[in-house]
Amino acid sequence: MVGDRGKNVSYILIAEFDIDKGSTITFQYPEPTGEDTQLLAELMLPDGAHKRDEDWTVFLLGRSDSLPVKKSIAKKKESKHKKIEGYVYRYKEGSEDWTLIGPEKYQIMFINNERQGIEIVTKDGTKALFISKHADFELRQLEPSFLVVLTEDETAIGFRISSNDEEIIFKNQCKQLLGEEEKTLERIDSRTGPQEFLYCLNHVINHKDSSFKRGAQVKSMAICTQHPFIDVFKPSIVLALQKFFAQPTASTLEEYYNALNGIDLSAMPFISDRKKELMRLNNINPSKMEYSTFLNYTIKLPLKIPTTLFPDEVGNCNLITLIKKFGNQIMIIYNALLTQKRILYLGFDITSSDVCEYVLATCSMVCPPLTGFIKRAFPYTNLTYLDFLAVPGYIAGVTNPMFETHLEWWDVLCNINTGKVTVNSSMASPAAPEKYQSYDNEFLNQVNNAVASHYGDNVIKSLFHRYTQHIVEMSLDEEEFPDDASKQQEMEANKSRIEIFRKTLACEAYITSKTKIGESSAIKDPAVVKLVKRIRVRKNIDERQMINSLNVFLESVKSPEQCEEFVSLFPESTGGLSSLTSCLFHVSESVRILTAKLVRRLESLQSKGNDFLGKMNFFVRLAYDRTCKLIKEDS
């Protein structure tokens, strides 16, 4: 799949459910995506769509070729299911209706050796029918659970399959028979070159219409974009899909496509992750965290685009909703993320939109500092597409309860209906609780108190981000501790978690990204981050080390950008610059003078809205003013 990196939207897709053909893709504009159209149709028309007036799903295309994918688990499992049960029907041109070939359920077996085809036998093993593979052999779905193939004499044979699970097996074995599955797997495994990663927002409408066989017309529209702020497009998709119902033509899609790509994002600012954190936590005016523009489509639609999304945040994912749903079990999910376990969200008979939200919120829990989880996320999927099972540490959302019964498919199951988190018995915790649980419980109390105090989602995410950073830096032996005893105790408690994390894709990506972050940072000296952390954490730092640290800071912070980045290393939620300004009371006059010089430097470089001096309490300000008098004019 090759997309246009210069455009806001790369593709617009239309899918619909046809009573004779099943779920199909009817339009791909301006050109085909190169993805499996049956897969796209299933993602765009979620299970149960006919039960609701509307729904939304999110899916992702163009996943990185660097993502390891194990040999298809789905294929391996299917090979064990040689027999499928169902009623068998026959229909010949000129017949009035479908007729059963017999009153009983038959066993349906696929033969794929020198004799290729479908064999239908009774329960006692008597052969009833054999459908040979031939030049025009194909599979069609007339309605859910009713599949049809044609014989060589053009007789249609219909199969009423007993269960959803067996229906999927039937479809996939047909693909094997036709050689389609091998081609699909080869296409997935042989992708070369960079792929454009696309976030796809999909809206499905169940339009009641008595002129259709099922009394309704089901269509969906998806836009595929490079931008993660997909929620801003929702109002326009609603308008565009309504318009498409009235005028189902390519020109309707062209009009919407051109309007989307006419959105002016040229002045949208680039903000570093450190600055984003600073903006989020310092209660900056919301207007400064958004880029305002508009979309000219039917009417002039205003757009407020968030500018502080982190790499694995998609749309308006809400972490507080996830915490409230699963309560104290949230730490099971958190540790499953850290240790690359397979996490499955199940929401039976609820909207696919809700399921997607839980998956996306989970990805945001540990980003920053970790990234790459979104590329292992499948916000909505179903039994038709099981290749995701081969992705290490996937995070997926489903609505079919059949997934719960397949224990081999997941490590952690999060039931949205009940709010229960189930750990697979194959990886259940030992009888004795993990030593790190006491630290997790202490952290969770902090989170619950913040939620109860009605702090916003950004604050809650920040708590998780800092806790994750702490664990990551312990894993890499880069964390600062108040003293050696604290270090030994906490490292020992987290040993089991750390050892597993070091082997994960997330850890590998973090180590790789550190170099890139350093290259793009305004502050070039990598020692600054470590020295700031030492000042924030250590109880006692000797005079020599303190003087050295302050000199490094003064040498490194000389521009407004460097000032902003430096201040972001002192989060407001952990006291802000208080750990630095407390040095104004240090016993060493040299330390006090260097601290005052640094504070004065920050004051002169600060951006509008950041009043460092105004945030000082009376006594700190007094100490600052007193120390400033000791600084020589030429210093």
C-alpha positions as CSV (number, residue, x, y, z in Angstrom):
1,M,0.0,0.0,0.0
2,V,1.5,3.3,-1.0
3,G,-0.2,6.5,0.3
4,D,0.5,10.2,-0.3
5,R,2.3,11.6,2.6
6,G,1.4,15.2,1.5
7,K,-2.3,14.6,2.0
8,N,-4.5,14.8,5.1
9,V,-6.5,11.7,3.9
10,S,-5.1,9.0,1.7
11,Y,-8.3,6.9,1.1
12,I,-12.0,7.0,1.5
13,L,-13.7,3.5,1.6
14,I,-17.3,2.4,1.3
15,A,-18.6,-1.0,2.5
16,E,-22.1,-2.4,2.5
17,F,-23.9,-5.6,3.4
18,D,-25.4,-7.4,0.4
19,I,-28.0,-10.1,1.1
20,D,-26.5,-12.2,-1.7
21,K,-22.8,-11.4,-1.4
22,G,-22.3,-10.6,2.3
23,S,-20.0,-7.8,3.5
24,T,-18.3,-6.1,0.5
25,I,-16.2,-3.1,-0.3
26,T,-18.0,-1.1,-3.1
27,F,-15.7,1.9,-3.4
28,Q,-12.1,2.7,-2.7
29,Y,-11.2,6.3,-3.6
30,P,-9.0,7.6,-5.2
31,E,-7.5,4.1,-5.7
32,P,-7.4,0.7,-4.1
33,T,-5.5,0.5,-0.8
34,G,-3.8,-2.7,-1.7
35,E,-5.3,-4.4,1.4
36,D,-7.5,-7.5,1.4
37,T,-11.0,-6.2,0.5
38,Q,-12.8,-8.9,2.5
39,L,-10.8,-8.0,5.5
40,L,-11.6,-4.3,5.1
41,A,-15.3,-5.1,4.7
42,E,-15.4,-7.1,7.9
43,L,-13.7,-4.3,9.8
44,M,-16.1,-1.7,8.5
45,L,-19.2,-3.7,9.1
46,P,-18.8,-5.0,12.7
47,D,-20.8,-7.8,14.2
48,G,-24.2,-6.7,15.3
49,A,-24.3,-3.6,13.1
50,H,-27.8,-4.5,12.0
51,K,-29.0,-4.2,15.6
52,R,-28.1,-0.5,15.9
53,D,-28.9,2.6,14.0
54,E,-25.2,3.5,13.9
55,D,-21.8,2.6,15.2
56,W,-18.1,3.5,14.8
57,T,-15.0,1.5,14.5
58,V,-11.3,2.3,14.3
59,F,-8.8,0.1,12.4
60,L,-5.2,0.6,11.4
61,L,-3.4,-0.1,8.0
62,G,0.2,-0.1,6.9
63,R,1.7,-1.7,10.0
64,S,5.5,-1.6,10.2
65,D,7.3,-4.4,8.4
66,S,9.7,-4.5,11.4
67,L,6.9,-5.9,13.6
68,P,7.6,-9.6,14.1
69,V,4.8,-11.9,13.2
70,K,4.9,-15.5,14.1
71,K,3.8,-18.3,11.8
72,S,0.0,-17.9,11.4
73,I,-1.6,-19.3,14.6
74,A,-5.0,-19.1,12.9
75,K,-3.8,-21.4,10.2
76,K,-2.3,-23.8,12.7
77,K,-5.5,-24.0,14.7
78,E,-7.7,-24.5,11.7
79,S,-5.7,-27.6,10.5
80,K,-7.0,-29.4,13.6
81,H,-10.6,-28.8,12.7
82,K,-11.2,-31.3,9.8
83,K,-14.9,-31.7,10.4
84,I,-17.7,-29.0,10.3
85,E,-21.3,-29.7,10.9
86,G,-24.3,-28.1,9.1
87,Y,-27.5,-28.6,7.1
88,V,-26.9,-28.9,3.3
89,Y,-29.2,-27.5,0.6
90,R,-29.4,-27.7,-3.2
91,Y,-30.7,-25.1,-5.6
92,K,-30.9,-25.6,-9.4
93,E,-31.7,-22.9,-11.9
94,G,-35.4,-23.1,-12.5
95,S,-36.2,-24.4,-9.0
96,E,-38.7,-22.5,-6.8
97,D,-36.6,-22.6,-3.6
98,W,-33.7,-24.2,-1.8
99,T,-34.3,-27.9,-0.8
100,L,-32.5,-29.9,1.9
101,I,-30.5,-32.8,0.5
102,G,-31.5,-34.6,3.7
103,P,-33.2,-33.9,7.1
104,E,-30.1,-34.4,9.2
105,K,-26.9,-32.4,9.9
106,Y,-24.0,-33.5,7.7
107,Q,-20.3,-33.5,8.4
108,I,-18.5,-31.3,5.9
109,M,-14.8,-32.1,5.2
110,F,-12.3,-30.3,3.0
111,I,-10.0,-32.5,0.9
112,N,-6.9,-30.7,-0.3
113,N,-4.6,-33.4,-1.7
114,E,-4.6,-35.1,-5.1
115,R,-8.4,-35.1,-4.8
116,Q,-9.4,-31.5,-4.1
117,G,-12.9,-30.5,-3.0
118,I,-15.6,-30.6,-0.4
119,E,-16.9,-34.0,0.9
120,I,-20.3,-34.2,2.6
121,V,-21.0,-37.3,4.7
122,T,-23.6,-38.5,7.2
123,K,-22.7,-39.0,10.8
124,D,-22.2,-42.8,10.2
125,G,-19.7,-42.0,7.5
126,T,-21.8,-42.6,4.4
127,K,-20.8,-40.3,1.6
128,A,-23.6,-38.1,0.4
129,L,-22.0,-35.7,-2.0
130,F,-18.6,-34.6,-3.2
131,I,-18.0,-31.1,-4.8
132,S,-14.9,-31.1,-6.9
133,K,-12.7,-28.1,-7.2
134,H,-13.2,-26.7,-10.7
135,A,-12.3,-23.6,-12.8
136,D,-15.4,-21.6,-11.7
137,F,-15.3,-22.8,-8.0
138,E,-16.1,-19.9,-5.7
139,L,-17.6,-19.2,-2.3
140,R,-20.5,-16.8,-1.7
141,Q,-22.3,-15.8,1.5
142,L,-26.1,-15.2,1.0
143,E,-26.7,-14.3,4.7
144,P,-25.0,-14.8,8.0
145,S,-24.2,-18.6,8.5
146,F,-25.4,-19.5,5.0
147,L,-22.6,-20.1,2.5
148,V,-22.9,-21.3,-1.1
149,V,-20.6,-22.9,-3.6
150,L,-21.3,-24.0,-7.2
151,T,-20.8,-27.5,-8.6
152,E,-19.4,-28.1,-12.1
153,D,-23.0,-28.5,-13.4
154,E,-23.9,-25.1,-12.0
155,T,-26.0,-26.5,-9.1
156,A,-25.7,-24.3,-6.1
157,I,-25.0,-26.1,-2.8
158,G,-25.9,-24.2,0.3
159,F,-24.4,-24.8,3.8
160,R,-26.3,-23.7,7.0
161,I,-23.3,-23.8,9.4
162,S,-23.9,-24.7,13.0
163,S,-21.8,-22.0,14.7
164,N,-19.9,-18.8,14.0
165,D,-16.6,-20.5,14.8
166,E,-17.2,-23.3,12.3
167,E,-18.4,-20.7,9.7
168,I,-14.9,-19.1,9.9
169,I,-13.2,-22.4,9.6
170,F,-15.4,-23.2,6.5
171,K,-14.4,-19.9,4.9
172,N,-10.7,-20.2,5.6
173,Q,-10.6,-23.8,4.4
174,C,-12.3,-22.7,1.2
175,K,-9.5,-20.1,0.8
176,Q,-6.9,-22.8,1.3
177,L,-8.6,-24.9,-1.3
178,L,-8.5,-22.0,-3.7
179,G,-4.9,-21.1,-2.8
180,E,-6.0,-17.6,-1.6
181,E,-4.8,-18.0,2.0
182,E,-1.3,-18.9,0.8
183,K,-1.3,-15.8,-1.3
184,T,-2.5,-13.6,1.5
185,L,0.1,-14.9,3.9
186,E,2.8,-14.5,1.3
187,R,1.7,-10.9,0.7
188,I,1.8,-10.1,4.4
189,D,5.2,-11.8,5.0
190,S,6.9,-10.4,1.9
191,R,6.2,-6.7,2.3
192,T,9.3,-4.6,1.7
193,G,10.1,-1.0,2.0
194,P,8.4,1.6,4.3
195,Q,4.7,1.4,4.8
196,E,2.5,4.5,5.4
197,F,0.8,3.9,8.8
198,L,-2.8,5.0,8.5
199,Y,-5.5,5.6,11.2
200,C,-8.9,4.7,9.8
201,L,-12.1,6.1,11.3
202,N,-15.2,4.2,10.2
203,H,-18.9,5.2,10.5
204,V,-21.6,2.6,9.9
205,I,-25.3,3.4,9.4
206,N,-28.2,1.0,9.5
207,H,-30.8,2.8,7.4
208,K,-34.3,1.5,7.7
209,D,-35.8,0.9,4.3
210,S,-38.7,-1.5,3.6
211,S,-37.7,-1.8,0.0
212,F,-34.7,-3.9,0.9
213,K,-35.0,-7.6,1.8
214,R,-33.9,-7.3,5.4
215,G,-35.9,-4.0,5.8
216,A,-32.7,-2.0,6.1
217,Q,-29.7,-0.8,4.1
218,V,-26.3,-1.0,5.9
219,K,-23.5,1.1,4.6
220,S,-20.3,2.4,6.2
221,M,-17.7,4.9,5.3
222,A,-14.0,5.0,6.5
223,I,-11.4,7.7,6.0
224,C,-7.8,6.6,6.2
225,T,-5.4,9.3,7.4
226,Q,-1.8,9.7,8.7
227,H,-3.1,11.9,11.5
228,P,-4.0,10.3,14.9
229,F,-6.5,13.1,15.8
230,I,-9.3,11.2,14.0
231,D,-12.2,12.3,16.2
232,V,-12.2,15.8,14.7
233,F,-13.4,14.2,11.4
234,K,-16.5,12.6,13.0
235,P,-19.1,15.4,12.1
236,S,-17.9,15.5,8.5
237,I,-18.1,11.7,8.1
238,V,-21.7,11.8,9.3
239,L,-22.5,14.4,6.7
240,A,-20.6,12.6,3.9
241,L,-22.2,9.2,4.6
242,Q,-25.7,10.7,4.6
243,K,-24.9,12.4,1.3
244,F,-23.6,9.1,-0.1
245,F,-26.8,7.3,0.8
246,A,-28.6,9.9,-1.4
247,Q,-25.9,10.0,-4.1
248,P,-23.9,6.7,-4.1
249,T,-21.4,7.7,-6.7
250,A,-17.6,8.2,-7.0
251,S,-18.2,11.9,-7.5
252,T,-19.7,12.2,-4.0
253,L,-16.5,10.6,-2.6
254,E,-14.3,12.9,-4.7
255,E,-16.0,16.0,-3.3
256,Y,-15.5,14.8,0.3
257,Y,-11.9,13.7,-0.4
258,N,-11.0,17.1,-1.9
259,A,-12.6,18.9,1.0
260,L,-10.6,16.9,3.5
261,N,-7.3,17.4,1.7
262,G,-8.1,21.1,1.5
263,I,-7.8,21.5,5.3
264,D,-4.9,23.9,5.9
265,L,-2.5,22.4,8.5
266,S,0.5,24.3,7.3
267,A,0.7,26.5,10.4
268,M,0.1,23.7,12.8
269,P,3.0,23.7,15.3
270,F,5.4,20.8,16.0
271,I,5.7,20.3,19.8
272,S,8.2,18.0,21.4
273,D,7.0,15.4,23.9
274,R,8.6,17.2,26.8
275,K,6.9,20.4,25.9
276,K,3.6,18.5,25.5
277,E,3.9,17.2,29.0
278,L,4.6,20.6,30.3
279,M,1.6,22.1,28.5
280,R,-0.7,19.4,29.8
281,L,0.3,19.6,33.4
282,N,0.6,23.3,33.8
283,N,-3.0,24.1,33.1
284,I,-2.1,26.1,30.0
285,N,-5.0,27.8,28.3
286,P,-6.8,25.1,26.2
287,S,-6.7,27.2,23.1
288,K,-2.9,26.9,23.2
289,M,-3.2,23.1,23.1
290,E,-5.3,23.2,19.9
291,Y,-4.8,24.3,16.4
292,S,-7.9,26.0,15.0
293,T,-8.8,25.6,11.3
294,F,-11.9,24.6,9.3
295,L,-13.3,22.2,6.8
296,N,-15.3,23.5,3.8
297,Y,-17.8,20.7,3.2
298,T,-21.4,21.5,2.6
299,I,-21.0,24.0,5.4
300,K,-17.9,25.6,7.0
301,L,-17.1,23.2,9.8
302,P,-14.7,24.5,12.5
303,L,-12.0,22.1,13.6
304,K,-10.1,22.1,16.9
305,I,-7.1,19.8,16.4
306,P,-5.2,18.7,19.6
307,T,-1.5,19.5,19.3
308,T,-0.4,17.6,22.4
309,L,-1.1,14.0,21.5
310,F,1.7,11.6,22.2
311,P,2.7,9.0,19.6
312,D,0.4,6.1,20.8
313,E,-2.6,8.3,21.5
314,V,-5.4,8.1,18.9
315,G,-8.5,10.2,19.1
316,N,-10.0,11.2,22.4
317,C,-9.0,8.0,24.3
318,N,-10.0,8.4,27.9
319,L,-7.9,6.6,30.6
320,I,-10.2,7.5,33.4
321,T,-13.1,5.6,31.8
322,L,-10.8,2.5,31.6
323,I,-9.8,2.8,35.3
324,K,-13.4,3.3,36.4
325,K,-14.5,0.2,34.5
326,F,-11.8,-2.2,35.8
327,G,-11.0,-0.6,39.1
328,N,-8.0,-2.0,41.0
329,Q,-7.6,-4.7,38.3
330,I,-6.2,-1.9,36.1
331,M,-2.7,-2.9,37.3
332,I,-3.2,-6.4,35.9
333,I,-3.7,-4.8,32.5
334,Y,-0.8,-2.4,33.1
335,N,1.7,-5.2,33.9
336,A,0.4,-7.2,30.9
337,L,1.3,-4.2,28.7
338,L,4.8,-4.0,30.3
339,T,5.5,-7.7,29.9
340,Q,4.1,-8.0,26.4
341,K,1.2,-10.2,27.1
342,R,-1.7,-10.7,24.7
343,I,-4.6,-8.5,25.9
344,L,-8.1,-9.0,24.7
345,Y,-11.1,-6.8,25.4
346,L,-14.5,-8.5,25.0
347,G,-17.7,-6.5,24.9
348,F,-20.7,-8.6,24.0
349,D,-23.8,-6.8,22.6
350,I,-22.3,-3.4,23.2
351,T,-21.2,-0.9,20.5
352,S,-18.0,-1.6,18.6
353,S,-17.1,2.0,19.3
354,D,-17.0,1.4,23.0
355,V,-14.7,-1.6,22.5
356,C,-12.3,0.5,20.3
357,E,-12.2,3.2,23.0
358,Y,-10.9,0.7,25.7
359,V,-8.2,-0.6,23.4
360,L,-7.0,2.8,22.4
361,A,-7.0,4.0,26.0
362,T,-4.9,1.0,27.0
363,C,-2.2,2.0,24.4
364,S,-2.0,5.5,25.9
365,M,-1.4,4.2,29.4
366,V,2.4,3.8,29.0
367,C,3.1,6.3,26.3
368,P,5.3,8.2,27.0
369,P,7.9,6.9,27.6
370,L,7.1,3.7,25.6
371,T,5.9,3.6,22.0
372,G,4.9,1.1,19.4
373,F,1.8,-0.3,21.2
374,I,-0.6,1.3,18.7
375,K,1.1,-0.8,15.9
376,R,0.2,-3.9,17.8
377,A,-3.4,-2.7,18.5
378,F,-6.5,-4.0,16.8
379,P,-9.3,-1.8,18.2
380,Y,-11.9,-3.9,16.6
381,T,-11.6,-7.3,15.0
382,N,-13.6,-10.5,14.6
383,L,-13.4,-14.2,13.9
384,T,-13.0,-13.6,10.2
385,Y,-9.5,-12.2,10.7
386,L,-7.4,-14.2,13.1
387,D,-3.9,-13.2,11.9
388,F,-3.7,-10.7,14.7
389,L,-3.3,-13.7,17.0
390,A,0.2,-14.1,15.6
391,V,1.3,-10.6,16.7
392,P,3.3,-10.7,20.0
393,G,1.7,-8.7,22.8
394,Y,-1.3,-7.6,20.8
395,I,-4.1,-5.4,22.3
396,A,-7.4,-6.3,20.6
397,G,-11.1,-5.6,20.9
398,V,-13.9,-8.0,20.0
399,T,-17.6,-8.4,20.5
400,N,-18.0,-12.1,19.9
401,P,-18.0,-14.2,23.1
402,M,-16.5,-17.1,21.2
403,F,-13.1,-15.6,21.8
404,E,-13.5,-16.2,25.6
405,T,-13.7,-19.9,25.1
406,H,-10.4,-20.1,23.2
407,L,-8.0,-19.9,26.0
408,E,-5.0,-20.4,23.7
409,W,-5.8,-17.1,22.0
410,W,-5.2,-14.7,24.9
411,D,-3.2,-14.1,28.1
412,V,-5.4,-11.5,29.7
413,L,-9.2,-11.2,29.0
414,C,-10.9,-7.9,30.0
415,N,-14.7,-8.4,30.0
416,I,-16.2,-5.0,29.4
417,N,-19.7,-6.2,30.3
418,T,-18.8,-7.4,33.8
419,G,-15.7,-5.3,34.5
420,K,-13.7,-8.5,35.3
421,V,-10.1,-9.1,34.2
422,T,-9.2,-12.8,33.8
423,V,-5.6,-14.0,33.7
424,N,-5.2,-17.1,31.6
425,S,-4.5,-20.1,33.9
426,S,-1.4,-20.9,31.8
427,M,0.2,-17.8,33.1
428,A,-1.5,-17.3,36.5
429,S,0.6,-15.7,39.2
430,P,2.3,-18.0,41.7
431,A,0.8,-18.6,45.1
432,A,2.9,-15.9,46.7
433,P,2.2,-12.4,45.3
434,E,4.9,-10.6,43.3
435,K,7.1,-8.4,45.4
436,Y,6.4,-5.4,43.3
437,Q,2.7,-5.5,44.1
438,S,3.2,-3.4,47.2
439,Y,4.7,-0.6,45.0
440,D,1.8,-1.0,42.5
441,N,-0.8,-0.8,45.3
442,E,0.9,2.4,46.6
443,F,0.8,3.9,43.0
444,L,-2.8,2.8,42.5
445,N,-3.9,4.6,45.7
446,Q,-2.4,7.7,44.2
447,V,-4.3,7.2,41.0
448,N,-7.6,6.5,42.7
449,N,-7.2,9.6,44.9
450,A,-6.6,11.7,41.8
451,V,-9.6,10.3,40.1
452,A,-11.8,10.8,43.1
453,S,-10.6,14.4,43.3
454,H,-11.8,14.9,39.8
455,Y,-8.4,15.5,38.2
456,G,-8.5,15.5,34.4
457,D,-7.4,12.7,32.1
458,N,-4.1,14.4,31.4
459,V,-3.1,14.3,35.1
460,I,-4.0,10.6,35.4
461,K,-2.0,9.8,32.3
462,S,0.9,11.7,33.7
463,L,0.9,9.6,36.8
464,F,1.1,6.4,34.7
465,H,3.7,7.9,32.4
466,R,6.0,8.8,35.4
467,Y,5.5,5.4,37.0
468,T,6.4,3.7,33.7
469,Q,9.4,5.9,33.3
470,H,10.6,4.8,36.7
471,I,10.3,1.1,35.9
472,V,11.9,1.6,32.5
473,E,14.9,3.4,34.0
474,M,15.2,0.7,36.7
475,S,15.3,-1.8,33.9
476,L,18.2,0.0,32.2
477,D,19.9,0.8,35.5
478,E,19.5,4.5,34.9
479,E,17.2,5.4,37.8
480,E,18.1,7.6,40.7
481,F,17.2,6.6,44.2
482,P,17.2,8.6,47.5
483,D,19.9,6.3,48.8
484,D,21.6,2.9,48.2
485,A,19.3,1.0,50.6
486,S,16.2,2.2,48.7
487,K,17.8,1.2,45.4
488,Q,18.6,-2.3,46.6
489,Q,15.1,-2.8,48.0
490,E,13.2,-1.6,45.0
491,M,15.4,-3.2,42.4
492,E,15.0,-6.6,44.2
493,A,11.2,-6.1,44.4
494,N,10.9,-5.4,40.7
495,K,13.4,-8.0,39.5
496,S,10.9,-10.4,37.9
497,R,9.1,-7.6,36.1
498,I,12.3,-5.9,34.9
499,E,13.8,-9.2,33.6
500,I,10.7,-9.8,31.4
501,F,10.4,-6.1,30.2
502,R,14.0,-6.1,29.0
503,K,13.1,-8.8,26.4
504,T,10.1,-6.9,25.0
505,L,9.6,-5.0,21.8
506,A,8.8,-1.9,23.8
507,C,12.1,-2.0,25.6
508,E,14.0,-2.5,22.3
509,A,12.1,0.5,20.8
510,Y,12.8,2.7,23.8
511,I,16.5,2.1,23.6
512,T,16.5,2.9,19.9
513,S,14.4,6.0,20.3
514,K,16.7,7.5,23.0
515,T,19.3,8.4,20.4
516,K,16.7,10.1,18.2
517,I,15.2,12.0,21.1
518,G,18.7,13.2,22.0
519,E,19.3,14.4,18.5
520,S,16.0,16.4,18.4
521,S,16.3,17.9,21.9
522,A,17.1,21.6,22.4
523,I,19.4,20.6,25.3
524,K,22.3,18.7,23.8
525,D,24.1,17.5,27.0
526,P,22.6,14.2,27.9
527,A,23.9,14.7,31.5
528,V,21.3,17.3,32.2
529,V,18.4,14.9,32.5
530,K,20.3,12.6,34.9
531,L,21.5,15.6,37.0
532,V,18.0,17.1,37.3
533,K,16.7,13.7,38.4
534,R,19.4,13.5,41.0
535,I,18.5,16.9,42.5
536,R,14.8,15.9,42.5
537,V,15.3,12.6,44.2
538,R,18.5,12.5,46.3
539,K,18.3,13.5,49.9
540,N,21.8,14.6,50.4
541,I,24.1,15.8,47.6
542,D,27.6,17.1,48.5
543,E,28.7,20.6,47.6
544,R,31.1,19.6,44.9
545,Q,28.4,17.6,43.0
546,M,25.9,20.4,43.5
547,I,28.2,23.0,42.0
548,N,29.1,20.8,39.1
549,S,25.4,20.2,38.3
550,L,24.5,23.9,38.4
551,N,27.4,24.7,36.1
552,V,26.2,22.1,33.6
553,F,22.7,23.6,33.7
554,L,24.0,27.2,33.2
555,E,26.1,26.0,30.3
556,S,23.2,24.0,28.7
557,V,20.2,26.5,29.1
558,K,20.8,29.5,27.0
559,S,17.8,29.8,24.7
560,P,14.0,30.0,25.2
561,E,13.7,26.4,23.7
562,Q,16.3,25.1,26.1
563,C,14.6,26.9,29.0
564,E,11.2,25.3,28.2
565,E,12.8,21.9,27.9
566,F,14.7,22.3,31.1
567,V,11.6,23.4,33.1
568,S,9.6,20.4,31.7
569,L,12.0,18.1,33.6
570,F,10.5,19.5,36.8
571,P,6.8,18.5,36.6
572,E,4.3,20.6,38.5
573,S,2.7,17.5,39.9
574,T,5.9,16.7,41.8
575,G,6.6,20.1,43.1
576,G,7.8,21.9,40.0
577,L,11.0,23.8,40.5
578,S,10.9,23.6,44.3
579,S,13.7,21.0,44.4
580,L,15.9,23.5,42.5
581,T,14.9,26.7,44.3
582,S,15.4,25.0,47.7
583,C,19.1,25.3,46.8
584,L,18.8,29.0,47.6
585,F,18.9,27.9,51.2
586,H,22.0,25.7,50.8
587,V,24.8,26.1,53.4
588,S,27.3,26.8,50.6
589,E,27.3,30.4,49.3
590,S,28.6,29.2,45.9
591,V,25.6,26.9,45.5
592,R,23.2,29.7,46.5
593,I,24.8,32.1,44.0
594,L,24.8,29.5,41.1
595,T,21.2,28.7,41.8
596,A,20.2,32.4,41.8
597,K,22.0,32.8,38.4
598,L,20.1,29.9,37.0
599,V,16.7,31.1,38.2
600,R,17.5,34.5,36.8
601,R,18.4,32.9,33.5
602,L,15.1,31.0,33.4
603,E,13.2,34.2,34.2
604,S,14.8,36.0,31.3
605,L,14.1,33.2,28.9
606,Q,10.6,32.1,30.0
607,S,7.8,32.1,27.5
608,K,4.7,34.1,28.1
609,G,2.4,32.6,30.7
610,N,5.2,30.9,32.7
611,D,5.9,33.2,35.7
612,F,8.6,31.4,37.6
613,L,9.1,34.1,40.1
614,G,5.4,34.5,40.7
615,K,5.1,30.8,41.6
616,M,7.8,31.2,44.4
617,N,6.5,31.4,47.9
618,F,7.4,34.5,50.0
619,F,10.4,32.9,51.7
620,V,12.0,31.5,48.5
621,R,11.5,34.9,46.8
622,L,13.2,36.6,49.7
623,A,16.1,34.2,49.6
624,Y,16.4,34.7,45.8
625,D,16.4,38.5,46.1
626,R,19.0,38.4,48.9
627,T,21.3,36.1,46.9
628,C,21.0,38.1,43.7
629,K,22.7,41.0,45.6
630,L,25.8,38.8,45.9
631,I,26.0,38.2,42.2
632,K,28.6,40.5,40.5
633,E,27.3,42.8,37.8
634,D,29.6,41.3,35.1
635,S,28.7,37.7,36.0
